Amino acid sequence: ANSVLPTITGTAKVGQVLTANEGTWSPTTTNYGYQWMWASTSTGIYANIDTATAKTYTVDGAYSGKYLKVVVTARVVGYSDGQATSAATAAVAAGTFTSAVPTITGTAAVGATLTANTGTWTPTPNFSFQWQSATVSTGPFLPVSGATSTTYTLQLTDQGKFFRFMETGTLTGYTSVT
């Protein structure tokens, strides 16, 4: 029998690890099973996360904005299995990237190619790129038409302009970053 419900520790945020705490059982045991579940509302109908059957669960981007619970199954030889369900987490927050500022290499001369290095991002997102130019170093910077890769070859019309490279990282369940 369960006398203290299971709990979840950790931050309900995409990319973070949540841990199931088994609660209190009688008779005592160290043999537990776990099933993590999700729902669209805290009081909604919960569905199993098929691959989430361990004590810990790293929150997947598919569950951003959803609520999570864990069902703990206690097993003791000679007894029927017992199950208890934790309270719901707060709504899962969107994950955040860690990223480095992109850098540009190359010579700023007509006909030369500028190359952007996206730096290291965790986790690895889907990228979109945009080169921008301005007539003064403080901007305003405007998109260069068709310049959406990590390289850009400077044209005669680019002479005297300032350039910067914008990268946007997107991934399901994460807040996009530019």
C-alpha positions as a Markdown table, in Angstrom:
| # | Residue | x | y | z |
|---|---|---|---|---|
| 1 | Ala | 0.0 | 0.0 | 0.0 |
| 2 | Asn | 1.1 | 3.5 | -0.7 |
| 3 | Ser | 0.9 | 6.0 | 2.2 |
| 4 | Val | 2.9 | 8.9 | 0.7 |
| 5 | Leu | 2.4 | 9.7 | -3.0 |
| 6 | Pro | 5.3 | 9.8 | -5.4 |
| 7 | Thr | 6.7 | 13.2 | -6.2 |
| 8 | Ile | 8.7 | 14.7 | -9.0 |
| 9 | Thr | 11.8 | 16.8 | -8.5 |
| 10 | Gly | 13.6 | 19.0 | -11.1 |
| 11 | Thr | 12.4 | 21.8 | -13.3 |
| 12 | Ala | 9.6 | 21.2 | -15.7 |
| 13 | Lys | 11.4 | 22.6 | -18.7 |
| 14 | Val | 12.3 | 21.1 | -22.1 |
| 15 | Gly | 15.8 | 19.6 | -22.0 |
| 16 | Gln | 15.9 | 19.3 | -18.1 |
| 17 | Val | 16.0 | 16.1 | -16.2 |
| 18 | Leu | 13.0 | 15.2 | -13.9 |
| 19 | Thr | 13.4 | 12.6 | -11.2 |
| 20 | Ala | 10.7 | 10.4 | -9.7 |
| 21 | Asn | 10.7 | 10.0 | -5.9 |
| 22 | Glu | 8.8 | 6.8 | -5.1 |
| 23 | Gly | 6.9 | 7.9 | -2.0 |
| 24 | Thr | 6.3 | 5.6 | 0.9 |
| 25 | Trp | 5.2 | 2.0 | 0.6 |
| 26 | Ser | 4.3 | -0.8 | 3.0 |
| 27 | Pro | 5.8 | -3.3 | 3.0 |
| 28 | Thr | 9.0 | -1.5 | 2.0 |
| 29 | Thr | 10.7 | -2.3 | -1.3 |
| 30 | Thr | 13.5 | -1.2 | -3.6 |
| 31 | Asn | 11.9 | -2.7 | -6.7 |
| 32 | Tyr | 10.0 | 0.0 | -8.6 |
| 33 | Gly | 8.8 | 0.6 | -12.1 |
| 34 | Tyr | 8.1 | 4.0 | -13.6 |
| 35 | Gln | 5.8 | 5.3 | -16.4 |
| 36 | Trp | 6.0 | 9.0 | -17.3 |
| 37 | Met | 2.8 | 10.5 | -18.7 |
| 38 | Trp | 1.6 | 13.8 | -20.2 |
| 39 | Ala | -1.6 | 15.8 | -20.7 |
| 40 | Ser | -2.6 | 19.1 | -22.2 |
| 41 | Thr | -4.1 | 20.4 | -18.9 |
| 42 | Ser | -3.1 | 19.6 | -15.3 |
| 43 | Thr | -6.4 | 17.9 | -14.8 |
| 44 | Gly | -6.7 | 16.3 | -18.2 |
| 45 | Ile | -6.5 | 12.8 | -19.4 |
| 46 | Tyr | -2.9 | 11.6 | -19.2 |
| 47 | Ala | -1.3 | 9.4 | -21.9 |
| 48 | Asn | 1.9 | 7.4 | -21.5 |
| 49 | Ile | 5.2 | 8.6 | -22.9 |
| 50 | Asp | 6.1 | 5.3 | -24.5 |
| 51 | Thr | 9.9 | 5.5 | -24.1 |
| 52 | Ala | 9.9 | 7.1 | -20.6 |
| 53 | Thr | 10.0 | 4.2 | -18.2 |
| 54 | Ala | 13.0 | 5.0 | -16.0 |
| 55 | Lys | 13.4 | 6.8 | -12.7 |
| 56 | Thr | 14.6 | 9.9 | -14.5 |
| 57 | Tyr | 13.1 | 11.6 | -17.6 |
| 58 | Thr | 14.7 | 14.3 | -19.8 |
| 59 | Val | 11.8 | 16.4 | -21.0 |
| 60 | Asp | 11.3 | 16.2 | -24.7 |
| 61 | Gly | 10.4 | 19.3 | -26.8 |
| 62 | Ala | 7.1 | 17.7 | -27.8 |
| 63 | Tyr | 5.8 | 18.3 | -24.3 |
| 64 | Ser | 6.5 | 22.0 | -24.1 |
| 65 | Gly | 3.3 | 23.6 | -22.6 |
| 66 | Lys | 2.1 | 20.2 | -21.4 |
| 67 | Tyr | 1.8 | 18.7 | -17.9 |
| 68 | Leu | 3.7 | 15.6 | -16.7 |
| 69 | Lys | 3.0 | 13.0 | -14.0 |
| 70 | Val | 4.8 | 9.8 | -13.1 |
| 71 | Val | 3.2 | 6.5 | -12.1 |
| 72 | Val | 5.3 | 4.4 | -9.7 |
| 73 | Thr | 4.7 | 0.7 | -9.5 |
| 74 | Ala | 6.0 | -1.0 | -6.3 |
| 75 | Arg | 6.9 | -4.7 | -6.5 |
| 76 | Val | 7.3 | -7.0 | -3.6 |
| 77 | Val | 7.7 | -10.8 | -3.9 |
| 78 | Gly | 4.5 | -12.4 | -2.7 |
| 79 | Tyr | 2.4 | -9.3 | -3.0 |
| 80 | Ser | 0.3 | -7.8 | -5.9 |
| 81 | Asp | 2.0 | -4.8 | -7.5 |
| 82 | Gly | 0.9 | -1.5 | -6.2 |
| 83 | Gln | 0.6 | 1.8 | -8.2 |
| 84 | Ala | 0.5 | 5.4 | -7.2 |
| 85 | Thr | 0.6 | 8.6 | -9.3 |
| 86 | Ser | 2.4 | 11.8 | -8.6 |
| 87 | Ala | 0.8 | 15.2 | -8.8 |
| 88 | Ala | 1.2 | 17.1 | -12.1 |
| 89 | Thr | 4.2 | 19.3 | -12.8 |
| 90 | Ala | 3.7 | 22.9 | -13.7 |
| 91 | Ala | 3.3 | 23.4 | -17.5 |
| 92 | Val | 6.5 | 22.5 | -19.1 |
| 93 | Ala | 8.4 | 25.6 | -20.1 |
| 94 | Ala | 10.2 | 26.0 | -23.4 |
| 95 | Gly | 13.8 | 25.0 | -23.4 |
| 96 | Thr | 16.6 | 27.5 | -23.9 |
| 97 | Phe | 19.6 | 27.1 | -26.2 |
| 98 | Thr | 23.2 | 27.8 | -25.1 |
| 99 | Ser | 24.9 | 29.3 | -28.1 |
| 100 | Ala | 28.0 | 31.2 | -29.1 |
| 101 | Val | 27.9 | 34.5 | -31.1 |
| 102 | Pro | 28.6 | 33.8 | -34.7 |
| 103 | Thr | 31.9 | 35.0 | -36.2 |
| 104 | Ile | 32.8 | 36.2 | -39.7 |
| 105 | Thr | 36.0 | 35.5 | -41.5 |
| 106 | Gly | 37.2 | 36.7 | -44.8 |
| 107 | Thr | 38.4 | 40.0 | -46.4 |
| 108 | Ala | 36.0 | 42.8 | -46.8 |
| 109 | Ala | 36.7 | 43.5 | -50.5 |
| 110 | Val | 34.6 | 43.3 | -53.6 |
| 111 | Gly | 34.8 | 39.7 | -55.0 |
| 112 | Ala | 35.9 | 38.2 | -51.7 |
| 113 | Thr | 33.8 | 35.7 | -49.8 |
| 114 | Leu | 32.8 | 36.2 | -46.2 |
| 115 | Thr | 32.2 | 33.1 | -44.2 |
| 116 | Ala | 30.2 | 32.8 | -41.0 |
| 117 | Asn | 30.9 | 30.3 | -38.2 |
| 118 | Thr | 27.7 | 29.5 | -36.3 |
| 119 | Gly | 29.5 | 28.5 | -33.2 |
| 120 | Thr | 28.5 | 25.7 | -30.9 |
| 121 | Trp | 24.8 | 25.4 | -29.9 |
| 122 | Thr | 23.3 | 23.0 | -27.4 |
| 123 | Pro | 21.1 | 21.3 | -28.3 |
| 124 | Thr | 21.8 | 21.5 | -32.1 |
| 125 | Pro | 18.9 | 23.4 | -33.7 |
| 126 | Asn | 17.7 | 23.9 | -37.2 |
| 127 | Phe | 19.3 | 27.0 | -38.6 |
| 128 | Ser | 18.2 | 29.8 | -40.8 |
| 129 | Phe | 20.7 | 32.4 | -41.9 |
| 130 | Gln | 20.6 | 36.0 | -43.2 |
| 131 | Trp | 23.3 | 38.4 | -44.2 |
| 132 | Gln | 22.5 | 42.0 | -43.5 |
| 133 | Ser | 24.2 | 45.3 | -44.7 |
| 134 | Ala | 24.1 | 48.9 | -43.7 |
| 135 | Thr | 25.7 | 52.1 | -44.9 |
| 136 | Val | 26.9 | 53.1 | -41.4 |
| 137 | Ser | 28.3 | 50.8 | -38.7 |
| 138 | Thr | 25.4 | 51.5 | -36.4 |
| 139 | Gly | 22.7 | 50.5 | -38.9 |
| 140 | Pro | 20.0 | 50.2 | -39.7 |
| 141 | Phe | 21.0 | 46.8 | -41.1 |
| 142 | Leu | 18.7 | 45.4 | -43.8 |
| 143 | Pro | 18.6 | 41.9 | -45.2 |
| 144 | Val | 20.7 | 41.3 | -48.3 |
| 145 | Ser | 18.3 | 39.7 | -50.9 |
| 146 | Gly | 19.1 | 36.0 | -51.4 |
| 147 | Ala | 22.0 | 35.9 | -48.9 |
| 148 | Thr | 20.7 | 33.1 | -46.7 |
| 149 | Ser | 23.7 | 30.7 | -46.4 |
| 150 | Thr | 26.9 | 30.8 | -44.3 |
| 151 | Thr | 28.9 | 32.4 | -47.1 |
| 152 | Tyr | 28.4 | 35.6 | -49.0 |
| 153 | Thr | 30.5 | 36.9 | -51.9 |
| 154 | Leu | 30.8 | 40.7 | -51.8 |
| 155 | Gln | 29.4 | 42.5 | -54.9 |
| 156 | Leu | 30.4 | 45.8 | -56.5 |
| 157 | Thr | 27.2 | 47.3 | -55.0 |
| 158 | Asp | 28.4 | 46.3 | -51.5 |
| 159 | Gln | 31.4 | 48.6 | -51.6 |
| 160 | Gly | 31.5 | 50.9 | -48.6 |
| 161 | Lys | 28.9 | 48.9 | -46.7 |
| 162 | Phe | 29.0 | 47.2 | -43.3 |
| 163 | Phe | 27.9 | 43.6 | -42.9 |
| 164 | Arg | 26.7 | 41.4 | -40.2 |
| 165 | Phe | 25.4 | 37.8 | -40.1 |
| 166 | Met | 22.2 | 36.7 | -38.4 |
| 167 | Glu | 21.5 | 33.1 | -37.5 |
| 168 | Thr | 18.3 | 31.9 | -36.0 |
| 169 | Gly | 18.1 | 28.5 | -34.2 |
| 170 | Thr | 14.8 | 26.7 | -34.0 |
| 171 | Leu | 13.8 | 23.4 | -32.4 |
| 172 | Thr | 10.5 | 22.0 | -31.3 |
| 173 | Gly | 9.9 | 22.9 | -27.7 |
| 174 | Tyr | 12.7 | 25.6 | -27.5 |
| 175 | Thr | 12.4 | 29.3 | -27.7 |
| 176 | Ser | 13.9 | 30.5 | -31.0 |
| 177 | Val | 17.1 | 32.5 | -30.7 |
| 178 | Thr | 18.5 | 35.0 | -33.2 |
